[in-house]
Amino acid sequence: MQSISPLRRAALHGFAAALLGFGLVASAFAAGVRIEDAWIRWLPAGLPAGGYGKVVNDTGKEVRIVGASSPDYGEVMLHRSVNQNGVMKMIHVDAIPVAAHGSMAFAPGGYHIMLMQPKAGVEPGAKVPVTLKLADGESLTAEFEVRKPTASGPATDKGGDMGGMKGMQH
Ligand SMILES: [Cu+2]
């Protein structure tokens, strides 16, 4: 009996898919680059939100973040807030280097992931995946915790809700 029953075939299929999924996850982390303390400062009325976190590069070579995307937002860009003559402005950035054995922070008032056109269900308490694209073709995905407009850090950060209205700009 050489034929494979449909049930067994389905099981094999699932196994292969699981292996493939594992492979994708493994390759994303094999690079030794990760995102920590990922969170989003949600704003009401479908306003663009800032995505923050720390990108840690444990490899021996510099990596460059060249883009971002999320299935939960229509458009995602890399931005940096800069102070120009006392006025905070956001500028689009094409690439953000992360030094070998170094890190960079997406943080309010600096580099941030600009998340536009939120889809239904994106609200405080939700977790949404955001993927950063690296110049070498690899990508990094992390679950970003969606937080209230008054938050200044991830929920795990004890000072997370102490920010008040200060630093409301992205
Ligand atoms: Cu921005």
py3Dmol code that shows the C-alpha trace and the ligand (Angstrom):
import py3Dmol

protein = """\
ATOM      1  CA  MET A   1       0.000   0.000   0.000  1.00  0.00           C
ATOM      2  CA  GLN A   2       1.917   3.058  -1.231  1.00  0.00           C
ATOM      3  CA  SER A   3      -0.793   5.712  -1.225  1.00  0.00           C
ATOM      4  CA  ILE A   4      -1.030   8.145   1.644  1.00  0.00           C
ATOM      5  CA  SER A   5      -4.461   8.600   3.154  1.00  0.00           C
ATOM      6  CA  PRO A   6      -5.899  12.120   3.023  1.00  0.00           C
ATOM      7  CA  LEU A   7      -5.710  12.294   6.793  1.00  0.00           C
ATOM      8  CA  ARG A   8      -2.073  11.356   6.863  1.00  0.00           C
ATOM      9  CA  ARG A   9      -1.346  13.733   4.023  1.00  0.00           C
ATOM     10  CA  ALA A  10      -3.015  16.535   5.978  1.00  0.00           C
ATOM     11  CA  ALA A  11      -0.922  15.638   8.996  1.00  0.00           C
ATOM     12  CA  LEU A  12       2.262  15.703   6.920  1.00  0.00           C
ATOM     13  CA  HIS A  13       1.187  19.000   5.449  1.00  0.00           C
ATOM     14  CA  GLY A  14       0.716  20.444   8.897  1.00  0.00           C
ATOM     15  CA  PHE A  15       4.082  19.133   9.944  1.00  0.00           C
ATOM     16  CA  ALA A  16       5.763  20.673   6.924  1.00  0.00           C
ATOM     17  CA  ALA A  17       3.994  23.972   7.577  1.00  0.00           C
ATOM     18  CA  ALA A  18       5.120  23.846  11.189  1.00  0.00           C
ATOM     19  CA  LEU A  19       8.690  23.207  10.101  1.00  0.00           C
ATOM     20  CA  LEU A  20       8.492  26.065   7.625  1.00  0.00           C
ATOM     21  CA  GLY A  21       7.064  28.350  10.280  1.00  0.00           C
ATOM     22  CA  PHE A  22       9.798  27.359  12.659  1.00  0.00           C
ATOM     23  CA  GLY A  23      12.365  27.959   9.958  1.00  0.00           C
ATOM     24  CA  LEU A  24      11.070  31.483   9.359  1.00  0.00           C
ATOM     25  CA  VAL A  25      11.092  32.286  13.044  1.00  0.00           C
ATOM     26  CA  ALA A  26      14.537  30.787  13.442  1.00  0.00           C
ATOM     27  CA  SER A  27      15.972  32.796  10.571  1.00  0.00           C
ATOM     28  CA  ALA A  28      14.510  36.030  11.973  1.00  0.00           C
ATOM     29  CA  PHE A  29      16.307  35.441  15.259  1.00  0.00           C
ATOM     30  CA  ALA A  30      19.367  33.679  13.923  1.00  0.00           C
ATOM     31  CA  ALA A  31      20.725  37.067  12.992  1.00  0.00           C
ATOM     32  CA  GLY A  32      21.176  37.853  16.689  1.00  0.00           C
ATOM     33  CA  VAL A  33      19.091  40.984  16.372  1.00  0.00           C
ATOM     34  CA  ARG A  34      15.975  41.446  18.468  1.00  0.00           C
ATOM     35  CA  ILE A  35      13.376  43.979  19.542  1.00  0.00           C
ATOM     36  CA  GLU A  36      12.756  44.489  23.258  1.00  0.00           C
ATOM     37  CA  ASP A  37      10.065  46.384  25.190  1.00  0.00           C
ATOM     38  CA  ALA A  38       8.003  46.990  22.078  1.00  0.00           C
ATOM     39  CA  TRP A  39       4.970  49.191  22.509  1.00  0.00           C
ATOM     40  CA  ILE A  40       2.736  51.576  20.628  1.00  0.00           C
ATOM     41  CA  ARG A  41       1.280  54.826  21.901  1.00  0.00           C
ATOM     42  CA  TRP A  42      -2.237  54.610  20.559  1.00  0.00           C
ATOM     43  CA  LEU A  43      -4.161  57.738  19.688  1.00  0.00           C
ATOM     44  CA  PRO A  44      -7.920  57.925  19.134  1.00  0.00           C
ATOM     45  CA  ALA A  45      -9.831  58.677  15.952  1.00  0.00           C
ATOM     46  CA  GLY A  46      -7.519  56.706  13.718  1.00  0.00           C
ATOM     47  CA  LEU A  47      -4.640  59.134  14.274  1.00  0.00           C
ATOM     48  CA  PRO A  48      -1.128  57.942  13.446  1.00  0.00           C
ATOM     49  CA  ALA A  49       0.553  56.217  16.388  1.00  0.00           C
ATOM     50  CA  GLY A  50       4.190  55.992  17.418  1.00  0.00           C
ATOM     51  CA  GLY A  51       5.845  52.589  17.802  1.00  0.00           C
ATOM     52  CA  TYR A  52       8.725  52.308  20.267  1.00  0.00           C
ATOM     53  CA  GLY A  53      11.198  49.772  21.560  1.00  0.00           C
ATOM     54  CA  LYS A  54      14.837  48.842  21.697  1.00  0.00           C
ATOM     55  CA  VAL A  55      16.613  47.059  18.860  1.00  0.00           C
ATOM     56  CA  VAL A  56      19.536  45.017  20.156  1.00  0.00           C
ATOM     57  CA  ASN A  57      22.236  43.818  17.798  1.00  0.00           C
ATOM     58  CA  ASP A  58      24.276  40.971  19.274  1.00  0.00           C
ATOM     59  CA  THR A  59      26.115  40.289  16.052  1.00  0.00           C
ATOM     60  CA  GLY A  60      29.608  41.406  15.130  1.00  0.00           C
ATOM     61  CA  LYS A  61      28.493  43.610  12.277  1.00  0.00           C
ATOM     62  CA  GLU A  62      26.366  46.690  11.906  1.00  0.00           C
ATOM     63  CA  VAL A  63      22.804  46.157  10.722  1.00  0.00           C
ATOM     64  CA  ARG A  64      20.629  48.759   9.096  1.00  0.00           C
ATOM     65  CA  ILE A  65      16.879  49.079   9.592  1.00  0.00           C
ATOM     66  CA  VAL A  66      15.451  50.154   6.257  1.00  0.00           C
ATOM     67  CA  GLY A  67      11.706  49.787   6.625  1.00  0.00           C
ATOM     68  CA  ALA A  68       8.788  48.589   8.683  1.00  0.00           C
ATOM     69  CA  SER A  69       5.375  47.072   8.161  1.00  0.00           C
ATOM     70  CA  SER A  70       2.425  45.707  10.093  1.00  0.00           C
ATOM     71  CA  PRO A  71      -0.668  43.800   9.014  1.00  0.00           C
ATOM     72  CA  ASP A  72      -2.623  46.020  11.431  1.00  0.00           C
ATOM     73  CA  TYR A  73      -1.729  49.329   9.808  1.00  0.00           C
ATOM     74  CA  GLY A  74      -2.221  50.563   6.271  1.00  0.00           C
ATOM     75  CA  GLU A  75       1.089  52.370   6.146  1.00  0.00           C
ATOM     76  CA  VAL A  76       4.212  52.248   8.307  1.00  0.00           C
ATOM     77  CA  MET A  77       7.254  54.500   8.073  1.00  0.00           C
ATOM     78  CA  LEU A  78      10.482  55.177   9.914  1.00  0.00           C
ATOM     79  CA  HIS A  79      10.476  58.673  11.401  1.00  0.00           C
ATOM     80  CA  ARG A  80      12.639  60.800  13.591  1.00  0.00           C
ATOM     81  CA  SER A  81      11.460  63.729  15.663  1.00  0.00           C
ATOM     82  CA  VAL A  82      13.895  66.623  15.513  1.00  0.00           C
ATOM     83  CA  ASN A  83      13.945  70.013  17.140  1.00  0.00           C
ATOM     84  CA  GLN A  84      14.306  72.686  14.487  1.00  0.00           C
ATOM     85  CA  ASN A  85      14.633  76.124  16.051  1.00  0.00           C
ATOM     86  CA  GLY A  86      12.429  75.137  18.950  1.00  0.00           C
ATOM     87  CA  VAL A  87       9.799  73.433  16.834  1.00  0.00           C
ATOM     88  CA  MET A  88       9.454  69.662  16.931  1.00  0.00           C
ATOM     89  CA  LYS A  89       9.194  68.173  13.474  1.00  0.00           C
ATOM     90  CA  MET A  90       9.070  64.640  12.164  1.00  0.00           C
ATOM     91  CA  ILE A  91      11.336  63.675   9.325  1.00  0.00           C
ATOM     92  CA  HIS A  92      11.267  60.487   7.317  1.00  0.00           C
ATOM     93  CA  VAL A  93      14.404  58.382   7.585  1.00  0.00           C
ATOM     94  CA  ASP A  94      15.546  55.840   5.009  1.00  0.00           C
ATOM     95  CA  ALA A  95      17.888  53.809   7.193  1.00  0.00           C
ATOM     96  CA  ILE A  96      18.803  53.534  10.860  1.00  0.00           C
ATOM     97  CA  PRO A  97      22.125  51.879  11.690  1.00  0.00           C
ATOM     98  CA  VAL A  98      22.496  49.631  14.731  1.00  0.00           C
ATOM     99  CA  ALA A  99      26.159  49.196  15.639  1.00  0.00           C
ATOM    100  CA  ALA A 100      27.781  45.781  16.083  1.00  0.00           C
ATOM    101  CA  HIS A 101      27.167  44.620  19.670  1.00  0.00           C
ATOM    102  CA  GLY A 102      25.120  47.782  20.113  1.00  0.00           C
ATOM    103  CA  SER A 103      21.534  48.912  20.248  1.00  0.00           C
ATOM    104  CA  MET A 104      19.271  51.747  19.226  1.00  0.00           C
ATOM    105  CA  ALA A 105      16.046  52.954  20.769  1.00  0.00           C
ATOM    106  CA  PHE A 106      12.816  53.972  19.139  1.00  0.00           C
ATOM    107  CA  ALA A 107      11.580  56.412  21.779  1.00  0.00           C
ATOM    108  CA  PRO A 108       9.225  59.371  22.106  1.00  0.00           C
ATOM    109  CA  GLY A 109      10.954  62.498  20.846  1.00  0.00           C
ATOM    110  CA  GLY A 110      13.443  60.573  18.712  1.00  0.00           C
ATOM    111  CA  TYR A 111      13.352  57.728  16.251  1.00  0.00           C
ATOM    112  CA  HIS A 112       9.945  56.105  16.039  1.00  0.00           C
ATOM    113  CA  ILE A 113       7.927  53.775  13.907  1.00  0.00           C
ATOM    114  CA  MET A 114       5.093  55.826  12.443  1.00  0.00           C
ATOM    115  CA  LEU A 115       2.005  53.629  12.241  1.00  0.00           C
ATOM    116  CA  MET A 116      -0.741  55.018  10.048  1.00  0.00           C
ATOM    117  CA  GLN A 117      -4.238  53.906   9.084  1.00  0.00           C
ATOM    118  CA  PRO A 118      -4.934  51.504  11.976  1.00  0.00           C
ATOM    119  CA  LYS A 119      -7.229  48.607  11.182  1.00  0.00           C
ATOM    120  CA  ALA A 120     -10.261  47.714  13.284  1.00  0.00           C
ATOM    121  CA  GLY A 121      -9.399  46.243  16.665  1.00  0.00           C
ATOM    122  CA  VAL A 122      -6.218  48.213  17.218  1.00  0.00           C
ATOM    123  CA  GLU A 123      -6.845  49.701  20.660  1.00  0.00           C
ATOM    124  CA  PRO A 124      -5.188  49.849  24.079  1.00  0.00           C
ATOM    125  CA  GLY A 125      -4.642  46.351  25.429  1.00  0.00           C
ATOM    126  CA  ALA A 126      -4.200  44.764  22.012  1.00  0.00           C
ATOM    127  CA  LYS A 127      -0.939  43.348  20.722  1.00  0.00           C
ATOM    128  CA  VAL A 128      -0.003  43.851  17.118  1.00  0.00           C
ATOM    129  CA  PRO A 129       2.919  42.448  15.170  1.00  0.00           C
ATOM    130  CA  VAL A 130       5.318  44.928  13.608  1.00  0.00           C
ATOM    131  CA  THR A 131       8.131  43.840  11.319  1.00  0.00           C
ATOM    132  CA  LEU A 132      11.355  45.736  10.779  1.00  0.00           C
ATOM    133  CA  LYS A 133      13.169  45.145   7.507  1.00  0.00           C
ATOM    134  CA  LEU A 134      16.921  45.017   7.539  1.00  0.00           C
ATOM    135  CA  ALA A 135      19.193  46.038   4.680  1.00  0.00           C
ATOM    136  CA  ASP A 136      20.558  42.494   4.345  1.00  0.00           C
ATOM    137  CA  GLY A 137      17.080  41.203   3.483  1.00  0.00           C
ATOM    138  CA  GLU A 138      16.321  39.727   6.887  1.00  0.00           C
ATOM    139  CA  SER A 139      13.464  40.943   9.000  1.00  0.00           C
ATOM    140  CA  LEU A 140      12.580  41.137  12.660  1.00  0.00           C
ATOM    141  CA  THR A 141       9.077  40.817  14.014  1.00  0.00           C
ATOM    142  CA  ALA A 142       7.848  41.553  17.518  1.00  0.00           C
ATOM    143  CA  GLU A 143       4.470  41.863  19.176  1.00  0.00           C
ATOM    144  CA  PHE A 144       3.940  45.488  20.084  1.00  0.00           C
ATOM    145  CA  GLU A 145       1.767  46.232  23.077  1.00  0.00           C
ATOM    146  CA  VAL A 146      -0.837  48.893  22.300  1.00  0.00           C
ATOM    147  CA  ARG A 147      -1.004  51.424  25.145  1.00  0.00           C
ATOM    148  CA  LYS A 148      -3.062  54.463  26.064  1.00  0.00           C
ATOM    149  CA  PRO A 149      -2.094  57.986  24.916  1.00  0.00           C
ATOM    150  CA  THR A 150      -0.772  58.782  28.415  1.00  0.00           C
ATOM    151  CA  ALA A 151       1.658  55.865  28.474  1.00  0.00           C
ATOM    152  CA  SER A 152       5.359  56.539  28.242  1.00  0.00           C
ATOM    153  CA  GLY A 153       6.622  52.970  28.118  1.00  0.00           C
ATOM    154  CA  PRO A 154       5.598  49.324  27.937  1.00  0.00           C
ATOM    155  CA  ALA A 155       3.298  48.002  30.678  1.00  0.00           C
ATOM    156  CA  THR A 156       6.159  45.968  32.099  1.00  0.00           C
ATOM    157  CA  ASP A 157       7.962  49.248  32.798  1.00  0.00           C
ATOM    158  CA  LYS A 158       6.819  50.370  36.249  1.00  0.00           C
ATOM    159  CA  GLY A 159       6.983  54.003  35.247  1.00  0.00           C
ATOM    160  CA  GLY A 160       4.853  53.283  32.208  1.00  0.00           C
ATOM    161  CA  ASP A 161       1.893  55.457  33.053  1.00  0.00           C
ATOM    162  CA  MET A 162       3.747  58.257  34.753  1.00  0.00           C
ATOM    163  CA  GLY A 163       4.359  60.277  31.641  1.00  0.00           C
ATOM    164  CA  GLY A 164       1.103  62.198  31.747  1.00  0.00           C
ATOM    165  CA  MET A 165       0.618  64.448  28.772  1.00  0.00           C
ATOM    166  CA  LYS A 166       4.287  65.299  28.567  1.00  0.00           C
ATOM    167  CA  GLY A 167       5.968  64.319  25.326  1.00  0.00           C
ATOM    168  CA  MET A 168       2.764  63.670  23.446  1.00  0.00           C
ATOM    169  CA  GLN A 169       4.487  64.173  20.129  1.00  0.00           C
ATOM    170  CA  HIS A 170       5.751  61.051  18.418  1.00  0.00           C
TER     171      HIS A 170
END
"""
ligand_1 = """\
1
CU
Cu 6.209 60.272 12.998
"""
view = py3Dmol.view(width=600, height=400)
view.addModel(protein, "pdb")
view.setStyle({"model": 0}, {"cartoon": {"style": "trace"}})
view.addModel(ligand_1, "xyz")
view.setStyle({"model": 1}, {"stick": {}})
view.zoomTo()
view.show()
